[in-house]
């Protein structure tokens, strides 16, 4: 079965890896790329997406989304991780072909799921502002979306709690109010957070082999990954990078790669723990319980990392061969 997705993204380095993964695998129909601020400004995000569409002849619509969070002040682009333009040391041409859809991303999402009710999965690998704006504009979409898959959050499993603060993951920290809206809505949500994404690694050897075996696509992934690996080596102490955004695509292709836990989720929206994600999964009744009235959602707590890495590699290699 082919899954139709709208990929909501702030195209930085691991977003490139995810976009090409989604394009590469025959089980995914990439209908649109909706952009959002985060790793880069919204202008850069849309420009990067249009460049990828041109470079790889993507059929997906490109749609410009939100430029800032709903409530909190903007954190600003993650230059230290993704570089000034989002693709590390790779410079995107100043002029690219094509134009973005004239609608704002939230309206595009609403229109798309109404046109194909029950068929579209929203995959969000950046701040959740576009999805929250869509919910605000038309709450009925919760009954029209097939599933929402989010790369974000951290729940303390496998000793993973945060990456931009001690208790917050970057995408959620960028717009905690939006994340709380998305997680507490009554549509089905699967959260693929640091608990599982930091259990998988693209090592230097893995990326070198992908460069050697996957033609121009592998070379491009290798090129953009240089800046990323430098950050991981100098700031995190790893000679590899975590498999963040591609893990959300892997879930869409093969959910059985992940072990999930169910329960309602809330997000801390201010204070020192801003952006912290907390899931209630004990089933108890409490006198005071701000989780109780909300829909149970699913959180990834374990991953078959070797199969995930094999899936990514085979998908990119086969895709590269198809382009020759």
Buried (B, 14 or more C-beta within 10 A) or exposed (E): EEBBBBBBBBBBBBBBBBBBBBBBBEEBBBBBBBBBBBBBBBEBBBBBBBBBBBBBEBEBBBBBBBBBBBEBEBBEBBEEBBBEBBBBBBEBEEEBEEEBBEBBBBBBBBBBBEEEEEBBBBBBBBBBBBBBBBBEEBEEBBEBBBBBBBBBBBBBBBEBBBBBBEBBBBBBBBBBBBBBBBBBBEBBBBBBBBBBBBBBBBBBEBBEBBBEEBBEBBBBBBBBBBBBBBBBBEEBEBEBBBBBBBBBBBBBBBBEBBEBBEBBBBBBBEEEBBBBBBBBBEEEEEEEEEBEEBBBBBBBBBBBBEBBBEBBBEBBBEBBEEEE
